[in-house]
Amino acid sequence: MRAGHFFHIENANMTADDIRFEYQVIQLKPAFIGGISDETLQTALNTAGREGWELVQILYAQNPDLGMRLVCKRAR
């Protein structure tokens, strides 16, 4: 499990007050044999939830060796 990749979306007309959320992408890599286990996914979600992150979307790679990414957000 690799956490990180914090980002937020801005455009030229936004002020600091307009940015209400920050986002985090958590990348889960599959095991050498078998893919991503339910326990690994549950642990990642529980850890993010304890830190105040809310799951927004799960992205699956077309190549199964790349695993999946969990997109989470929380209020600023």
Secondary structure, 3 states (H helix, E strand, C coil): CECCCEECCCCCCCCHHHCCEEEEEEEECCECCCECCHHHHHHHHHHHHHCCCEEEEEEECCCHHHCEEEEEEEEC
